[in-house]
Amino acid sequence: MVFLHGYGQSRMGWMTTPDGQEGWSTLFMRKRHSVFLVDQPGRGEAGAAVRMTMDGKLDAWAADSKDYKPGDQAWYTHFRIGRVAPGRYEGSQFPAGDGAQDQFFRQMTPNTTTFDLAACAEALGKVMAEVKAITGRKSIFVTHSQGGRVGWETPVENIAAIMAIEPGGAPLPGSEQYKRLLGARIPIVIYFGDYIDNGPGDIMSTGFWKSVRDDAAAFAERYRADGGSAEVVDLPKTGLTGNSHFLFQELNNDAIADHVEAWIQDHVK
């Protein structure tokens, strides 16, 4: 299994949780998978500076929220942890307490260069080839958020399956990207957490994630109709509730890992 993080993150997010639980890297090793953790090119691991970038719409700061670095509050809301930090949504699985919240924000890391999708996809293609040389097997590619864009573009010859955790988007049916994945008969599963259908209706992130999930469902339906294997897992419908955008770092990350493992056993040969 090859794990790739999303925007503002590093491989650390797969290794542990904000409150110090086991991360998915060791949970899946216990399930007898070889695990490889990758950082996107141009991503540093020193953590965020006192002042984060002021570029982009997600950076927000106001005089009455000085307890949070520029951008922290906006990300907290966009990631569906809670409406306003440090509050959490009812039933949240995000670890409670100032210490866990502090550790979560400390895990956010800066880009040291402009994001280059083609370069990242090329680099991950080389990773997949190297993993194949080491293990003799194609990889299950686990991506998160922005990393999902890289997953759809990575060369397919050494990929056994793609597991996208709340990707920022899905392949457009009929596109070259779509045809490449379908032609390789790569099974795909896309996971989404909670607070999408039941999130606050007056904030941008609720509508954004609903649109992303609905587009993913449309992609999966078309992919299946064209002979591929694709599934969208809406965790609340499985009985696993309270999860944010970082469902692999929360209190029930082991139960979600069990769900993922069941999918692997059913779809990856």
Number of C-alpha atoms within 10 A of each C-alpha: 24 21 22 27 24 22 17 17 29 24 19 17 23 21 18 19 24 24 19 12 15 17 21 22 22 16 19 18 12 10 11 9 13 15 18 16 17 17 19 24 18 13 18 18 18 12 15 19 13 9 9 14 14 12 9 8 8 16 16 17 16 9 6 7 14 10 10 18 18 21 19 20 24 20 17 22 20 20 18 27 26 21 19 14 17 14 13 20 19 10 10 20 22 28 21 16 12 10 11 16 17 13 14 18 19 16 20 21 19 20 18 11 10 9 14 12 18 12 14 21 21 15 17 24 21 15 18 26 18 14 20 15 12 9 10 10 15 20 26 23 23 21 24 26 20 20 26 27 21 27 25 21 21 26 19 21 14 22 24 20 25 25 25 26 25 28 26 19 20 23 21 15 17 13 9 12 15 17 16 16 24 21 11 15 16 21 22 24 22 24 21 25 24 24 25 21 12 8 18 16 11 8 12 11 21 20 16 13 25 16 14 17 25 14 16 26 19 16 22 23 17 17 24 14 11 12 11 18 19 24 19 20 19 18 18 16 10 9 8 17 18 23 28 27 24 21 23 26 27 24 20 17 23 18 12 19 18 14 15 16 14 11 15 16 9 8 16 14 7
